[in-house]
Amino acid sequence: MSIQSLDQHLKDFYNSEKKSLLANYPGLTLHRLRQDINLHAFLNGVDSEELFDFPYLPSRTNPLTIFFEKLSDGVPLEYITGYAYFYRSLFKVTKDVLIPRSETEILVELAAQEIKKNFKNKNCRIADIGTGSGAIAISLLMDDGATLDMVATDISEKALKLAQENFFTHRYSISNNHKVSFIKSDRLESVPGKFDIILSNPPYIKRKADWAEVHFQVTNFEPHLALFIEDDQYDLWFQEFFTSIYEKLSDQGVSLVEGHENHLNDLAAMAKTIGFREAVVIQDYSQRNRFLKLKK
Ligand SMILES: C[S@@+](CC[C@H](N)C(=O)[O-])C[C@H]1O[C@@H](n2cnc3c(N)ncnc32)[C@H](O)[C@@H]1O
């Protein structure tokens, strides 16, 4: 048997599995795979420009063989490499947290604009409800402008642990003036005090009604706690959620919440019945309803 270079193996693998790869990873290119293999190799201690010229010898213990097997199984690339790019940084991800999405970067941008507009060189207390990997909270902490007191909550202990690990990794890019705490809580239940800004990308998919629209890679590999709410509990969950945001938001405060395009108009109407004077639906870059901006 002739020994192939990694480059040749990758090309053969991509061409022979292209159909199922593209079903699992819409838009996946050979170029993106090369980048992820580079990252994966780097994180496994191999840092060489000649990586793709190396001979590739499949074996049960070769991290690249495991990489190719996981690709064939449809495991999301971010869970294979263990890292996801978000906003301006790389965040560790595990199967216990949602892979942060590019749409959610808009939530960070909107929050950063609020901070610049209303809190330049001032203190600003922010909550990130359902922090997951910590991507939203940590990205804002890395953006300078105001002194932030950031409270990141999650109901999942494993998620909170990972968020703290990501905070530790990025600590040198975060000003010492900021304060941060990670709190296990159902929404904002165990969190005292008021907030100037309340952010959240909560679970917002109705398990039954929306299930068919969710890509099977998401339902197969991402944590359901981060994604789904039972259909018959949906309204009550958001009523309690908005009520606690209303109670914890300072009088001039703003809340930005990501949501499902099919449900955001109903949720905006619900927020108004709870007392918010402003509940505006904001679209993402593909003109889909994606966020709610709430003001008291
Ligand atoms: C859609 S994920 C968002 C993760 C992260 N903020 C992001 O944008 O990538 C929702 C997160 O909310 C957490 N969560 C679910 N139910 C919760 C609850 N009742 N209270 C607090 N967090 C909750 C999940 O564990 C998960 O980390």
The ligand as an SDF file (V2000), in Angstrom:
LIG
                    3D

 27 29  0  0  0  0  0  0  0  0999 V2000
  -29.1060   29.3080   23.3450 C   0  0  0  0  0  0  0  0  0  0  0  0
  -27.9330   28.9080   24.6280 S   0  0  0  0  0  0  0  0  0  0  0  0
  -26.9630   30.3890   24.6040 C   0  0  0  0  0  0  0  0  0  0  0  0
  -25.5440   30.2010   25.0450 C   0  0  0  0  0  0  0  0  0  0  0  0
  -24.6630   31.4460   24.8450 C   0  0  0  0  0  0  0  0  0  0  0  0
  -25.1770   32.5840   25.5700 N   0  0  0  0  0  0  0  0  0  0  0  0
  -24.5560   31.7840   23.3740 C   0  0  0  0  0  0  0  0  0  0  0  0
  -25.2160   32.7410   22.9410 O   0  0  0  0  0  0  0  0  0  0  0  0
  -23.8490   31.0810   22.6440 O   0  0  0  0  0  0  0  0  0  0  0  0
  -28.9490   29.0490   26.0520 C   0  0  0  0  0  0  0  0  0  0  0  0
  -28.2570   28.8810   27.3860 C   0  0  0  0  0  0  0  0  0  0  0  0
  -29.2240   29.0710   28.4190 O   0  0  0  0  0  0  0  0  0  0  0  0
  -29.0400   28.1110   29.4210 C   0  0  0  0  0  0  0  0  0  0  0  0
  -30.3380   27.9380   30.0820 N   0  0  0  0  0  0  0  0  0  0  0  0
  -31.3890   27.1410   29.7340 C   0  0  0  0  0  0  0  0  0  0  0  0
  -32.3990   27.2890   30.5850 N   0  0  0  0  0  0  0  0  0  0  0  0
  -32.0090   28.2130   31.4950 C   0  0  0  0  0  0  0  0  0  0  0  0
  -32.6320   28.7940   32.6360 C   0  0  0  0  0  0  0  0  0  0  0  0
  -33.8610   28.4590   32.9960 N   0  0  0  0  0  0  0  0  0  0  0  0
  -31.9250   29.6980   33.3450 N   0  0  0  0  0  0  0  0  0  0  0  0
  -30.6650   30.0460   32.9920 C   0  0  0  0  0  0  0  0  0  0  0  0
  -30.0240   29.5270   31.9170 N   0  0  0  0  0  0  0  0  0  0  0  0
  -30.7020   28.6250   31.1820 C   0  0  0  0  0  0  0  0  0  0  0  0
  -28.5340   26.8820   28.7230 C   0  0  0  0  0  0  0  0  0  0  0  0
  -27.8400   26.0410   29.6020 O   0  0  0  0  0  0  0  0  0  0  0  0
  -27.6420   27.5170   27.6480 C   0  0  0  0  0  0  0  0  0  0  0  0
  -26.3240   27.6520   28.0940 O   0  0  0  0  0  0  0  0  0  0  0  0
  1  2  1  0
  2  3  1  0
  2 10  1  0
  3  4  1  0
  4  5  1  0
  5  6  1  0
  5  7  1  0
  7  8  2  0
  7  9  1  0
 10 11  1  0
 11 12  1  0
 11 26  1  0
 12 13  1  0
 13 14  1  0
 13 24  1  0
 14 15  1  0
 14 23  1  0
 15 16  2  0
 16 17  1  0
 17 18  1  0
 17 23  2  0
 18 19  1  0
 18 20  2  0
 20 21  1  0
 21 22  2  0
 22 23  1  0
 24 25  1  0
 24 26  1  0
 26 27  1  0
M  CHG  2   2   1   9  -1
M  END
$$$$
